Amino acid sequence: MSRCELLIVGAGPAGVTTALSAVHARPELAGKIVLVEKYNFPREKYCAGALGMRGEKLLRAIDAMPDVPSIPFDGIRFRGLFGQTEARLASIGRVVRRVEFDHALARIAQGRGVRIDEGVQVLGVENASDGVILKTNRGSYESNVVIGADGVGSVVRKALGLPHGDLRAQVLELDTEILAHERDLAMVDFDAADRELPGYYWDFPTVVDGQRLMCRGVYKLLVDGSDGTDIRERFAARLRGMGLSIDRYKNKRYAERGLEVLAVLGEGRLLLVGEAAGIDPATGEGIAQAIEYGTIAGTFIAEAVARDTSDIGSAFDAHFRTTRLYRDLRIRERFARHFYGKDRESIDRFFVESDAAIHVGCQHFANEPYDGLKLVEAGARAVSHGVGAVLERALRGTQ
């Protein structure tokens, strides 16, 4: 049986950043951390690939930003029920391909002494007297602490007895050629103009095998169950309007989970990060948040493993609830319930008629200080559009 100090299930950005941050904080942990990954690198990971500058800055702070093909962008365009608006801010993020990004990040971790076992499928999690035992297709692993960074179908989450959650999303994406009118590749587009869809469509410029393409997709949030909307059928209709046929391209389906404030993110010697814990349910953004989860968890673990680890999970849960990321995700959880619910039209009109709100969104995505005048303008617009109380309730829920 293989024994280690810290065992991380899942070698995506959340899991690998946890390991990198722990080693950065305490270099002596380098030979005591093991990641187990279900697949072998390079492995495909369906994802639109938008990496906010917040995540990039966190990786650069520990000299771990992968050098992979990408397309930088400096603006967000939003189309809603009542029109369209956009905002620009230099270098707010980049679009990467996860098959390349995750592979490169994992190799950086290996170069710093972190062991990654690939092709390992976790079959079960058992508590032991002084640790946790993972049963896998390649034998058993034992560790003082186990971190679940294993995504929406997390085995570690199930071991904690947590439900699937009621903020889940269905996603479908594909890559097409860039159309003649799509000349501005420094923008990412969000289209929430479909009244029948509790979600949005997106168009992100991307690069595949050296060729510039457009990653297009549809995100549908399921709040407390399904609304019966067939996302492939609706997506196909949108593509037809662009002169594209959905059948010409590889359809990539996947699911996502939003963070819910009542969810427990740790107990005993188990804890969760990334999508196993929950990401932004409003937009489905996950890469930068996974990196921030990992930064928080890795730094916390580096300090905590020197003490009693018998209930490190609960200690992490309490610590996480004090962080900026938790407050941000809590706002987004409440906002998602309003925007995809009865307040959609009023919030939509507010966004369309207030480029200040989109501008502030760009600053948030880029991890730049907020423009005070833009905040005041957005607040005034919110009040005039009757959504001030809605936003206030969302913000109040984080206190």
Steps between C-alpha positions, in 0.01 A plus 500: 500500500634841398510753788533879474441819697252651255301321230316701236238338277496672162789667316312790343574865586345479850689188605834591345489859630428364848816291479708783351383748763570258784851436372556872444403568863693201641761359259558198725155372396625439144555127546194448719219590259337261253238586238297225339346571161239281332635559149843520339644834389450660261130439558208690351295712734191664357497866599452835326848587626463861621773559759455827687808704582431434870597136449802587287631742762469236773702251295761760407541581870637147550674492160263233368316654204504246212636621167235365263325631186228749590303799374500804730186711522430845639126536497158350565196542277156425647185456296176486692127513453504875443816560299878478523784665690873448542804619692876479449789492741852403399593134560214361707573137414577243237335196341698177542439137406479285809663203330819711478463720808432218749782288359753782524390593854533138612852479358598816691384332822694184421808713445464622857489156654125434499414144404215453252366150440302490174236249395382455860125464553381543858249232595435589861605704803536351848592658832787338688612550860771749402410602147297425190524203264419533132408184313597526133541288190872500573495405864452699818637836608511623859542862602468731798278734295302454176391788280226451244581696185316246288237716338125480467487123557730517804548172686636691799186716509289184511716368786413816692133414452423820307213515247549582133363848567217697339718745303618276220551585136490319168752620244557428130787644298671460163772668292422658163669719247503875566228673299566795270336756731695378805807719453540619858669206669593704806147462639307214657126493430216404731149475356215478751227618260317166482200543733435125505851411617596527871855569396697647211702428184864592458753559220867500607795521257732203551798327342499130413815337359626841394175597325279782622143385548193607696391300804121530518276359765183506704476507880172405669462532876272257678365667813322241716457260208459505123278728295484254210688724254688297237829689478619323185183588315517866606874519431449348155241767420740776604778352286266474201441872533877542453505273197655212697379142545544343842548157339822609328691536826594286797238560769656512847258462792582538867354604833596763756416565864456838666605565857214498750547691821367222722737239358767372740840502330683287750472264794741272677800442274310576178453832323392628159632755251407615150189364336477219753414781743319723250576783258315808369142392419415825319756465219662161555843665525734249657870513406609811691275397789655152505843661519385726783349201684835324466695802619281529809504127577871449433604786725259387772616136480867597514439657840243252630682172434757594762219485755223250574335391172219292651238765410687710248197490271278696737782745567538557126125548459504770768808663347361498147189686612722797595655533152433738214422206272224374726341845524520536123344159434227567754404820319496312171285223644235746611529701180451187288176417678369850425629538144377159385177550692227761530734804491661413166344772288578786738859385557547441127385854417737635766800323341410598145455866587798525734841439348635602841383167643679309223809716554504408870456136396811529281696644794386213720598241240839669460556538875543875459386767750145612439437838341312699766312713248389190309378341823297810585359514147408130508336545840295795382391304192403204718275721710341666194430159345343366816764235564680680783305303762577171322873570493491625857341173614769302318776706665332492841495121484881495512524678832 
